[in-house]
Amino acid sequence: MQEETPKKQDELELYQIDEASIVPFFKEHLADLQKFIQEHKNQGLSLLELLKQFIRTHRLPFNMQRYMMVQSTFIKQSIHDKVSDRQAAVSHWIQEHAGRHRDRMIQLQCLYLDRIKEKMLPELKNILEKALESSSEDKEK
């Protein structure tokens, strides 16, 4: 039974990922992503592994607004209304837990990429190829 609890928690937390923000996230960071892929091309990693490494290296949420909302919820759950100095309690929570919260969200984003890879990888591969073609055309001009 205890083994099921972390798995159920993972499932619940995966629902917090905003799937609609994944492709826009990579488009927004396209130049950095292309540079990252170029720097790691000799490692023989798949596109999926490169995307996950990019996420782990840059430690950015797909959707910062949603990430901050989720973090706010975690803070509210951790801090009771009885606390007299809420600002100090929030500050303490951030110092103690924000890094672990970010690490967990990054891990979940990578798990989520595994879950939707069949749907997402062709689109991202197409975006990267178009950007590479565009970049090549610009250099020729």
DSSP file with accessible surface (Angstrom, degrees, kcal/mol):
  #  RESIDUE AA STRUCTURE BP1 BP2  ACC     N-H-->O    O-->H-N    N-H-->O    O-->H-N    TCO  KAPPA ALPHA  PHI   PSI    X-CA   Y-CA   Z-CA
    1    1 A M    >>        0   0  165      0, 0.0     4,-1.0     0, 0.0     3,-0.6   0.000 360.0 360.0 360.0 -40.3    0.0    0.0    0.0
    2    2 A Q  T 34  +     0   0  171      1,-0.2     3,-0.2     2,-0.2     0, 0.0   0.827 360.0  58.3 -66.2 -30.9    2.8    2.4    0.8
    3    3 A E  T 3> S+     0   0  176      1,-0.2     4,-1.0     2,-0.2    -1,-0.2   0.815 102.6  55.1 -66.2 -29.2    4.4    1.9   -2.6
    4    4 A E  H <> S+     0   0  101     -3,-0.6     4,-3.0     1,-0.2     5,-0.2   0.822  94.7  68.5 -72.5 -30.8    1.2    3.1   -4.2
    5    5 A T  H  X S+     0   0   82     -4,-1.0     4,-2.7     1,-0.2     5,-0.2   0.938 100.8  43.9 -59.2 -51.2    1.1    6.4   -2.3
    6    6 A P  H  > S+     0   0   74      0, 0.0     4,-2.8     0, 0.0    -1,-0.2   0.905 114.8  51.3 -60.8 -37.7    4.1    7.9   -4.1
    7    7 A K  H  X S+     0   0  142     -4,-1.0     4,-2.4     2,-0.2    -2,-0.2   0.931 111.4  46.4 -64.3 -43.5    2.8    6.7   -7.4
    8    8 A K  H  X S+     0   0  117     -4,-3.0     4,-2.5     2,-0.2    -1,-0.2   0.903 111.8  52.0 -64.2 -38.6   -0.6    8.2   -6.8
    9    9 A Q  H  X S+     0   0   85     -4,-2.7     4,-2.8    -5,-0.2    -2,-0.2   0.925 108.7  50.7 -62.9 -43.4    1.1   11.4   -5.6
   10   10 A D  H  X S+     0   0   46     -4,-2.8     4,-2.4     1,-0.2    -2,-0.2   0.927 110.1  50.4 -57.7 -45.6    3.1   11.5   -8.9
   11   11 A E  H  X S+     0   0   66     -4,-2.4     4,-1.1     1,-0.2    -2,-0.2   0.925 112.2  46.6 -59.8 -45.3   -0.1   11.0  -10.9
   12   12 A L  H >< S+     0   0  109     -4,-2.5     3,-0.5     1,-0.2     4,-0.3   0.924 113.7  47.8 -63.7 -43.5   -1.7   13.9   -9.0
   13   13 A E  H >< S+     0   0   14     -4,-2.8     3,-1.6     1,-0.2     4,-0.3   0.847 103.1  62.0 -69.1 -31.4    1.2   16.2   -9.5
   14   14 A L  H >< S+     0   0    8     -4,-2.4     3,-1.5     1,-0.3    -1,-0.2   0.829  94.6  63.2 -63.5 -28.6    1.5   15.3  -13.2
   15   15 A Y  T << S+     0   0  157     -4,-1.1    -1,-0.3    -3,-0.5    -2,-0.2   0.688  91.0  67.1 -68.2 -15.8   -1.9   16.8  -13.6
   16   16 A Q  T <  S+     0   0   54     -3,-1.6     2,-0.3    -4,-0.3    -1,-0.3   0.624  78.5 100.3 -78.8 -11.8   -0.5   20.2  -12.5
   17   17 A I  S <  S-     0   0   12     -3,-1.5     2,-1.1    -4,-0.3     3,-0.1  -0.591  74.8-135.5 -77.1 131.8    1.6   20.3  -15.7
   18   18 A D    >   -     0   0   40     -2,-0.3     3,-1.8     1,-0.2     4,-0.4  -0.746  18.4-170.4 -90.4  96.1    0.1   22.6  -18.3
   19   19 A E  G >> S+     0   0   64     -2,-1.1     3,-1.6     1,-0.3     4,-0.5   0.856  81.8  62.9 -57.8 -35.9    0.5   20.5  -21.4
   20   20 A A  G 34 S+     0   0   80      1,-0.3    -1,-0.3     2,-0.1    -2,-0.1   0.699  99.9  55.3 -65.1 -16.5   -0.6   23.4  -23.6
   21   21 A S  G <> S+     0   0   13     -3,-1.8     4,-2.0     1,-0.1    -1,-0.3   0.540  85.6  83.3 -94.5  -3.8    2.5   25.4  -22.5
   22   22 A I  H <> S+     0   0    2     -3,-1.6     4,-2.1    -4,-0.4     5,-0.2   0.966  93.8  40.0 -67.7 -55.0    5.1   22.7  -23.4
   23   23 A V  H  X S+     0   0   19     -4,-0.5     4,-2.7     1,-0.2     5,-0.2   0.948 116.6  50.4 -62.8 -46.0    5.6   23.6  -27.1
   24   24 A P  H  > S+     0   0   68      0, 0.0     4,-2.7     0, 0.0    -1,-0.2   0.891 107.5  56.2 -58.7 -34.7    5.4   27.4  -26.5
   25   25 A F  H  X S+     0   0    6     -4,-2.0     4,-1.5     2,-0.2    -2,-0.2   0.950 110.5  42.8 -59.3 -49.5    8.0   26.9  -23.8
   26   26 A F  H  < S+     0   0    1     -4,-2.1     7,-0.2     1,-0.2    -1,-0.2   0.872 113.5  52.3 -68.6 -33.7   10.5   25.3  -26.2
   27   27 A K  H >< S+     0   0  116     -4,-2.7     3,-1.4     1,-0.2     4,-0.3   0.914 108.1  51.8 -64.2 -42.2    9.6   27.9  -28.9
   28   28 A E  H 3< S+     0   0  152     -4,-2.7    -1,-0.2     1,-0.3     3,-0.2   0.827 118.6  36.8 -62.8 -32.1   10.4   30.6  -26.4
   29   29 A H  T 3X S+     0   0   30     -4,-1.5     4,-2.8    -5,-0.2    -1,-0.3   0.015  81.7 125.0-108.8  27.2   13.7   29.1  -25.6
   30   30 A L  H <> S+     0   0   37     -3,-1.4     4,-3.1     1,-0.2     5,-0.2   0.891  71.4  49.1 -59.0 -45.5   14.4   27.9  -29.2
   31   31 A A  H  > S+     0   0   72     -4,-0.3     4,-2.3     1,-0.2    -1,-0.2   0.940 115.3  44.4 -62.3 -44.9   17.8   29.6  -29.6
   32   32 A D  H  > S+     0   0   80      2,-0.2     4,-2.6     1,-0.2    -1,-0.2   0.889 113.8  51.4 -64.8 -39.6   19.1   28.2  -26.3
   33   33 A L  H  X S+     0   0    1     -4,-2.8     4,-2.9    -7,-0.2     5,-0.2   0.928 109.7  48.8 -64.2 -44.8   17.6   24.8  -27.1
   34   34 A Q  H  X S+     0   0   56     -4,-3.1     4,-2.6     2,-0.2    -2,-0.2   0.922 112.9  47.7 -60.5 -44.2   19.4   24.7  -30.5
   35   35 A K  H  X S+     0   0  130     -4,-2.3     4,-2.5    -5,-0.2    -1,-0.2   0.919 112.2  50.1 -62.0 -43.4   22.7   25.7  -28.9
   36   36 A F  H  X S+     0   0   10     -4,-2.6     4,-1.3     2,-0.2    -2,-0.2   0.931 111.7  47.5 -61.3 -46.4   22.2   23.1  -26.2
   37   37 A I  H  X S+     0   0   35     -4,-2.9     4,-0.5     1,-0.2     3,-0.4   0.921 111.8  50.7 -62.8 -43.0   21.5   20.4  -28.8
   38   38 A Q  H >< S+     0   0  108     -4,-2.6     3,-0.9     1,-0.2     4,-0.3   0.913 109.8  50.0 -60.5 -43.3   24.5   21.4  -30.9
   39   39 A E  H 3< S+     0   0  120     -4,-2.5    -1,-0.2     1,-0.2    -2,-0.2   0.749 119.6  37.3 -67.0 -25.1   26.7   21.3  -27.8
   40   40 A H  H >< S+     0   0   43     -4,-1.3     3,-1.8    -3,-0.4     5,-0.5   0.265  81.6 107.7-111.6  11.4   25.5   17.8  -26.9
   41   41 A K  G X< S+     0   0  117     -3,-0.9     3,-1.0    -4,-0.5    -1,-0.1   0.800  75.0  58.6 -65.0 -26.8   25.1   16.3  -30.4
   42   42 A N  G 3  S+     0   0  151     -4,-0.3    -1,-0.3     1,-0.2    -2,-0.1   0.482  87.4  77.4 -81.8  -0.3   28.1   14.0  -30.0
   43   43 A Q  G <  S-     0   0  117     -3,-1.8    -1,-0.2     2,-0.1    -2,-0.2   0.539  97.7-128.7 -86.6  -8.0   26.7   12.3  -26.9
   44   44 A G    <   +     0   0   71     -3,-1.0     2,-0.2     1,-0.2    -3,-0.1   0.776  51.9 155.6  69.5  26.5   24.3   10.1  -29.0
   45   45 A L        -     0   0   62     -5,-0.5    -1,-0.2     1,-0.1    -2,-0.1  -0.592  43.6-114.9 -86.9 149.3   21.2   11.1  -27.0
   46   46 A S     >  -     0   0   63     -2,-0.2     4,-2.6     1,-0.1     5,-0.2  -0.294  31.7-105.4 -71.8 165.1   17.7   11.0  -28.4
   47   47 A L  H  > S+     0   0   41      1,-0.2     4,-2.8     2,-0.2     5,-0.2   0.916 122.7  54.2 -59.2 -41.0   15.7   14.2  -28.9
   48   48 A L  H  > S+     0   0   14      1,-0.2     4,-2.4     2,-0.2    -1,-0.2   0.933 109.6  46.4 -59.8 -46.1   13.6   13.2  -25.9
   49   49 A E  H  > S+     0   0   64      1,-0.2     4,-2.6     2,-0.2    -1,-0.2   0.894 111.9  51.4 -64.6 -38.8   16.7   12.8  -23.7
   50   50 A L  H  X S+     0   0   12     -4,-2.6     4,-2.5     2,-0.2    -1,-0.2   0.918 109.5  50.2 -63.7 -41.1   18.1   16.1  -25.0
   51   51 A L  H  X S+     0   0    0     -4,-2.8     4,-2.3     2,-0.2    -2,-0.2   0.923 112.0  47.4 -63.2 -42.4   14.9   17.9  -24.1
   52   52 A K  H  X S+     0   0   12     -4,-2.4     4,-2.6     2,-0.2    -2,-0.2   0.911 111.9  49.7 -66.5 -40.3   14.9   16.4  -20.6
   53   53 A Q  H  X S+     0   0   73     -4,-2.6     4,-2.7     2,-0.2    -1,-0.2   0.894 109.1  53.0 -63.8 -39.3   18.5   17.4  -20.1
   54   54 A F  H  X S+     0   0    0     -4,-2.5     4,-2.7     2,-0.2     5,-0.3   0.935 110.4  47.4 -59.8 -45.0   17.7   20.9  -21.3
   55   55 A I  H  X S+     0   0    0     -4,-2.3     4,-2.0     1,-0.2     5,-0.5   0.926 113.8  47.1 -62.6 -46.1   14.9   21.2  -18.8
   56   56 A R  H  < S+     0   0  102     -4,-2.6    -1,-0.2     2,-0.2    -2,-0.2   0.890 114.8  46.9 -64.0 -38.8   17.2   19.8  -16.0
   57   57 A T  H  < S+     0   0   83     -4,-2.7    -2,-0.2    -5,-0.2    -1,-0.2   0.928 120.3  35.9 -70.3 -45.2   20.0   22.2  -16.9
   58   58 A H  H  < S-     0   0   67     -4,-2.7    -2,-0.2    -5,-0.2    -1,-0.2   0.660  89.7-151.7 -86.3 -17.2   17.9   25.4  -17.3
   59   59 A R     <  +     0   0   90     -4,-2.0    -3,-0.1    -5,-0.3    -4,-0.1   0.847  40.4 148.4  51.2  43.7   15.6   24.5  -14.4
   60   60 A L        -     0   0   48     -5,-0.5    -1,-0.2    46,-0.1     2,-0.1  -0.915  46.8-125.3-110.5 135.6   12.7   26.4  -15.9
   61   61 A P        -     0   0    8      0, 0.0     3,-0.3     0, 0.0     4,-0.1  -0.430  19.4-125.5 -70.3 150.9    9.0   25.5  -15.5
   62   62 A F  S    S+     0   0   14      1,-0.3     2,-0.4    -2,-0.1   -45,-0.0   0.886 105.9  23.7 -60.7 -39.8    7.0   25.2  -18.7
   63   63 A N     >  -     0   0   44      1,-0.1     4,-2.6     2,-0.0    -1,-0.3  -0.892  69.7-169.2-133.2 100.8    4.5   27.7  -17.3
   64   64 A M  H  > S+     0   0   83     -2,-0.4     4,-2.7    -3,-0.3     5,-0.2   0.883  87.6  54.0 -61.1 -39.5    5.9   30.1  -14.7
   65   65 A Q  H  > S+     0   0  154      1,-0.2     4,-2.0     2,-0.2    -1,-0.2   0.942 112.4  43.3 -61.9 -45.2    2.5   31.5  -13.8
   66   66 A R  H  > S+     0   0   82      2,-0.2     4,-2.6     1,-0.2     5,-0.2   0.906 112.0  54.4 -67.3 -39.9    1.1   28.0  -13.1
   67   67 A Y  H  X S+     0   0    7     -4,-2.6     4,-2.7     1,-0.2    -2,-0.2   0.928 109.0  48.0 -57.8 -45.2    4.3   27.0  -11.3
   68   68 A M  H  X S+     0   0   97     -4,-2.7     4,-2.5     2,-0.2    -1,-0.2   0.879 110.4  52.4 -66.4 -36.1    4.0   30.0   -9.0
   69   69 A M  H  X S+     0   0  118     -4,-2.0     4,-2.1    -5,-0.2    -2,-0.2   0.932 111.3  46.3 -62.8 -45.6    0.3   29.2   -8.3
   70   70 A V  H  X S+     0   0   16     -4,-2.6     4,-2.4     2,-0.2    -2,-0.2   0.927 112.5  50.3 -63.8 -42.7    1.2   25.6   -7.4
   71   71 A Q  H  X S+     0   0   18     -4,-2.7     4,-2.5     1,-0.2    -1,-0.2   0.918 108.4  53.0 -63.0 -40.3    4.0   26.8   -5.2
   72   72 A S  H  X S+     0   0   47     -4,-2.5     4,-2.7     1,-0.2    -1,-0.2   0.908 107.9  51.3 -60.3 -40.0    1.6   29.3   -3.5
   73   73 A T  H  X S+     0   0   71     -4,-2.1     4,-2.3     2,-0.2    -2,-0.2   0.925 109.2  50.1 -63.3 -44.1   -0.8   26.4   -2.8
   74   74 A F  H  X S+     0   0   49     -4,-2.4     4,-1.7     1,-0.2    -2,-0.2   0.911 111.2  49.5 -59.9 -42.1    2.1   24.4   -1.2
   75   75 A I  H  X S+     0   0   17     -4,-2.5     4,-2.0     1,-0.2    -2,-0.2   0.945 110.3  49.6 -62.7 -47.2    3.0   27.4    0.9
   76   76 A K  H  < S+     0   0  130     -4,-2.7    -1,-0.2     1,-0.2    -2,-0.2   0.877 111.1  49.9 -60.5 -37.9   -0.6   27.8    2.1
   77   77 A Q  H  < S+     0   0  134     -4,-2.3    -1,-0.2     1,-0.2    -2,-0.2   0.828 114.1  45.8 -69.2 -29.7   -0.9   24.2    2.9
   78   78 A S  H  < S+     0   0   63     -4,-1.7     2,-0.5    -3,-0.2    -2,-0.2   0.742 106.8  63.0 -84.4 -26.1    2.3   24.3    4.9
   79   79 A I  S  < S-     0   0   13     -4,-2.0     2,-0.2    -5,-0.1    -1,-0.1  -0.892  77.0-143.1-107.7 126.7    1.5   27.5    6.8
   80   80 A H    >   -     0   0  125     -2,-0.5     3,-1.9     1,-0.1    -3,-0.1  -0.525  21.2-119.9 -87.6 152.8   -1.4   27.6    9.2
   81   81 A D  T 3  S+     0   0  144      1,-0.3    -1,-0.1    -2,-0.2     5,-0.1   0.703 108.5  72.8 -61.6 -18.8   -3.6   30.6    9.6
   82   82 A K  T 3   +     0   0  196      3,-0.0    -1,-0.3     4,-0.0     2,-0.3   0.643  69.0 109.8 -72.4 -15.0   -2.6   30.6   13.3
   83   83 A V    <   -     0   0   52     -3,-1.9     3,-0.3     1,-0.2    -4,-0.0  -0.469  58.7-156.2 -65.2 126.2    0.8   31.9   12.4
   84   84 A S  S    S+     0   0  125     -2,-0.3     2,-0.8     1,-0.3    -1,-0.2   0.881  85.4  44.3 -75.3 -36.9    1.0   35.5   13.6
   85   85 A D     >  +     0   0   88      1,-0.2     4,-2.1     2,-0.1    -1,-0.3  -0.748  65.6 172.6-111.3  86.4    3.7   36.7   11.2
   86   86 A R  H  > S+     0   0   98     -2,-0.8     4,-2.9    -3,-0.3     5,-0.2   0.877  76.6  55.5 -61.7 -40.3    2.7   35.2    7.8
   87   87 A Q  H  > S+     0   0  164      1,-0.2     4,-2.5     2,-0.2    -1,-0.2   0.921 109.7  45.9 -62.6 -41.9    5.3   37.1    5.8
   88   88 A A  H  > S+     0   0   48      2,-0.2     4,-2.6     1,-0.2    -1,-0.2   0.905 112.9  51.1 -66.7 -37.9    8.1   35.6    8.0
   89   89 A A  H  X S+     0   0   21     -4,-2.1     4,-2.5     2,-0.2    -2,-0.2   0.909 111.3  47.2 -65.8 -41.9    6.6   32.2    7.7
   90   90 A V  H  X S+     0   0   45     -4,-2.9     4,-2.7     2,-0.2    -2,-0.2   0.932 112.1  50.3 -64.4 -44.4    6.4   32.4    3.9
   91   91 A S  H  X S+     0   0   56     -4,-2.5     4,-2.3    -5,-0.2    -2,-0.2   0.923 111.3  48.7 -59.5 -43.7   10.0   33.7    3.8
   92   92 A H  H  X S+     0   0  104     -4,-2.6     4,-2.4     2,-0.2     5,-0.2   0.918 110.4  51.3 -62.5 -44.2   11.0   30.7    6.0
   93   93 A W  H  X>S+     0   0   15     -4,-2.5     4,-3.3     1,-0.2     5,-0.6   0.931 109.9  49.7 -59.5 -45.2    9.1   28.3    3.8
   94   94 A I  H  X5S+     0   0   75     -4,-2.7     4,-1.5     1,-0.2     5,-0.5   0.933 112.1  47.5 -61.7 -44.5   10.8   29.6    0.6
   95   95 A Q  H  <5S+     0   0  146     -4,-2.3    -1,-0.2    -5,-0.2    -2,-0.2   0.896 121.9  36.0 -62.2 -39.5   14.3   29.4    2.2
   96   96 A E  H  <5S+     0   0   99     -4,-2.4    -2,-0.2    -5,-0.2    -1,-0.2   0.813 134.1  14.8 -84.5 -34.0   13.6   25.8    3.4
   97   97 A H  H  X5S+     0   0   63     -4,-3.3     4,-2.5    -5,-0.2    -3,-0.2   0.592  94.1  89.0-124.2 -15.8   11.5   24.3    0.6
   98   98 A A  H  X<S+     0   0   19     -4,-1.5     4,-2.6    -5,-0.6     5,-0.2   0.896  91.6  51.3 -60.8 -40.2   11.5   26.3   -2.6
   99   99 A G  H  > S+     0   0   41     -5,-0.5     4,-2.6     1,-0.2    -1,-0.2   0.929 112.4  45.4 -63.1 -44.2   14.6   24.5   -4.0
  100  100 A R  H  > S+     0   0  151      2,-0.2     4,-2.5     1,-0.2    -1,-0.2   0.885 111.7  53.4 -65.7 -37.9   13.1   21.1   -3.4
  101  101 A H  H  X S+     0   0   19     -4,-2.5     4,-2.3     2,-0.2    -2,-0.2   0.933 110.9  45.8 -62.6 -45.0    9.8   22.3   -4.9
  102  102 A R  H  X S+     0   0   59     -4,-2.6     4,-2.6     2,-0.2     5,-0.2   0.932 112.0  51.7 -63.4 -44.8   11.5   23.5   -8.1
  103  103 A D  H  X S+     0   0   79     -4,-2.6     4,-2.3     1,-0.2    -2,-0.2   0.918 110.6  49.1 -57.7 -42.5   13.6   20.2   -8.3
  104  104 A R  H  X S+     0   0   58     -4,-2.5     4,-2.6     2,-0.2    -1,-0.2   0.911 110.4  49.8 -64.9 -42.3   10.3   18.2   -8.0
  105  105 A M  H  X S+     0   0   13     -4,-2.3     4,-2.4     2,-0.2    -2,-0.2   0.918 110.5  50.1 -65.3 -39.7    8.6   20.3  -10.7
  106  106 A I  H  X S+     0   0    9     -4,-2.6     4,-2.0     2,-0.2    -2,-0.2   0.932 111.1  49.6 -63.0 -43.9   11.6   19.8  -13.0
  107  107 A Q  H  X S+     0   0   99     -4,-2.3     4,-2.3     1,-0.2    -2,-0.2   0.924 111.1  49.5 -60.5 -43.4   11.5   16.0  -12.4
  108  108 A L  H  X S+     0   0    2     -4,-2.6     4,-2.6     1,-0.2    -1,-0.2   0.874 106.6  55.4 -65.2 -37.4    7.7   16.0  -13.1
  109  109 A Q  H  X S+     0   0    4     -4,-2.4     4,-2.2     2,-0.2    -1,-0.2   0.920 108.7  48.2 -61.4 -41.6    8.2   17.9  -16.3
  110  110 A C  H  X S+     0   0    4     -4,-2.0     4,-1.8     2,-0.2    -2,-0.2   0.917 111.7  49.4 -65.7 -42.0   10.7   15.2  -17.5
  111  111 A L  H  X S+     0   0   63     -4,-2.3     4,-1.7     1,-0.2    -2,-0.2   0.899 109.8  52.4 -61.1 -39.6    8.2   12.5  -16.5
  112  112 A Y  H  X S+     0   0   26     -4,-2.6     4,-1.9     1,-0.2    -2,-0.2   0.888 104.0  55.6 -66.9 -38.3    5.5   14.3  -18.3
  113  113 A L  H  X S+     0   0    0     -4,-2.2     4,-0.6     1,-0.2    -1,-0.2   0.902 106.5  51.8 -60.1 -40.2    7.6   14.5  -21.5
  114  114 A D  H >< S+     0   0   53     -4,-1.8     3,-0.6     1,-0.2     4,-0.2   0.901 109.0  51.7 -59.1 -40.4    8.0   10.7  -21.3
  115  115 A R  H 3< S+     0   0  101     -4,-1.7    -2,-0.2     1,-0.2    -1,-0.2   0.840 121.3  29.1 -67.7 -35.8    4.2   10.4  -21.1
  116  116 A I  H >X S+     0   0   17     -4,-1.9     4,-2.4     1,-0.1     3,-0.8   0.194  81.6 118.1-113.2  18.2    3.4   12.5  -24.1
  117  117 A K  H <X S+     0   0   73     -4,-0.6     4,-2.4    -3,-0.6    -1,-0.1   0.846  71.8  56.5 -57.9 -38.8    6.5   11.9  -26.3
  118  118 A E  H 34 S+     0   0  139     -4,-0.2    -1,-0.2     1,-0.2    -2,-0.1   0.879 115.7  37.7 -62.7 -35.3    4.6   10.3  -29.2
  119  119 A K  H <4 S+     0   0  131     -3,-0.8     4,-0.5     2,-0.1    -2,-0.2   0.862 125.6  35.7 -81.7 -37.2    2.4   13.4  -29.5
  120  120 A M  H  X S+     0   0    7     -4,-2.4     4,-2.3    -7,-0.2     5,-0.2   0.852 101.5  67.2 -92.2 -37.0    4.9   16.1  -28.8
  121  121 A L  H  X S+     0   0   38     -4,-2.4     4,-3.0    -5,-0.3     5,-0.2   0.890  98.5  52.1 -59.8 -43.7    8.3   14.9  -30.3
  122  122 A P  H  > S+     0   0   80      0, 0.0     4,-2.3     0, 0.0    -1,-0.2   0.923 111.9  47.7 -59.0 -39.6    7.2   15.1  -34.0
  123  123 A E  H  > S+     0   0   92     -4,-0.5     4,-2.3    -3,-0.2    -2,-0.2   0.933 114.5  45.0 -66.2 -44.3    6.0   18.7  -33.5
  124  124 A L  H  X S+     0   0    3     -4,-2.3     4,-2.6     2,-0.2    -1,-0.2   0.898 111.5  52.8 -68.2 -37.2    9.2   19.8  -31.7
  125  125 A K  H  X S+     0   0  116     -4,-3.0     4,-2.6    -5,-0.2    -1,-0.2   0.931 109.9  49.4 -62.3 -41.9   11.4   18.0  -34.2
  126  126 A N  H  X S+     0   0   73     -4,-2.3     4,-2.6    -5,-0.2     5,-0.2   0.913 110.4  49.9 -62.5 -44.4    9.6   19.9  -37.0
  127  127 A I  H  X S+     0   0   26     -4,-2.3     4,-2.3     1,-0.2    -1,-0.2   0.928 112.3  47.6 -61.1 -44.9   10.0   23.3  -35.1
  128  128 A L  H  X S+     0   0   23     -4,-2.6     4,-2.3     2,-0.2    -2,-0.2   0.908 111.8  49.8 -65.0 -41.0   13.8   22.6  -34.7
  129  129 A E  H  X S+     0   0   89     -4,-2.6     4,-2.7     2,-0.2    -2,-0.2   0.918 111.5  48.6 -64.9 -43.0   14.2   21.6  -38.3
  130  130 A K  H  X S+     0   0  124     -4,-2.6     4,-2.6     2,-0.2    -1,-0.2   0.904 111.8  49.5 -62.9 -41.2   12.4   24.7  -39.6
  131  131 A A  H  X S+     0   0   18     -4,-2.3     4,-2.4    -5,-0.2    -1,-0.2   0.902 111.3  49.4 -65.0 -38.6   14.5   26.9  -37.3
  132  132 A L  H  X S+     0   0  101     -4,-2.3     4,-2.4     2,-0.2    -2,-0.2   0.923 111.8  48.2 -66.8 -42.7   17.7   25.2  -38.5
  133  133 A E  H  X S+     0   0  115     -4,-2.7     4,-2.5     2,-0.2    -2,-0.2   0.926 112.5  49.0 -61.4 -45.5   16.6   25.7  -42.2
  134  134 A S  H  X S+     0   0   57     -4,-2.6     4,-2.2     1,-0.2    -2,-0.2   0.904 110.9  50.0 -60.4 -42.3   15.8   29.4  -41.4
  135  135 A S  H  X S+     0   0   41     -4,-2.4     4,-1.7     2,-0.2    -1,-0.2   0.905 110.8  49.5 -64.8 -40.2   19.2   29.8  -39.8
  136  136 A S  H  X S+     0   0   53     -4,-2.4     4,-1.5     1,-0.2    -2,-0.2   0.900 110.5  50.2 -65.7 -41.7   21.0   28.2  -42.8
  137  137 A E  H  X S+     0   0  105     -4,-2.5     4,-1.1     1,-0.2    -2,-0.2   0.890 108.4  52.9 -63.9 -39.7   19.1   30.5  -45.2
  138  138 A D  H  < S+     0   0   97     -4,-2.2     3,-0.3     1,-0.2    -1,-0.2   0.878 108.0  50.9 -63.6 -37.5   20.0   33.6  -43.2
  139  139 A K  H  < S+     0   0  171     -4,-1.7    -1,-0.2     1,-0.2    -2,-0.2   0.824 106.6  55.0 -69.7 -30.9   23.7   32.6  -43.3
  140  140 A E  H  <        0   0  163     -4,-1.5    -1,-0.2    -5,-0.1    -2,-0.2   0.746 360.0 360.0 -72.9 -24.8   23.5   32.2  -47.0
  141  141 A K     <        0   0  202     -4,-1.1    -3,-0.0    -3,-0.3    -4,-0.0  -0.137 360.0 360.0 -74.1 360.0   22.2   35.7  -47.6
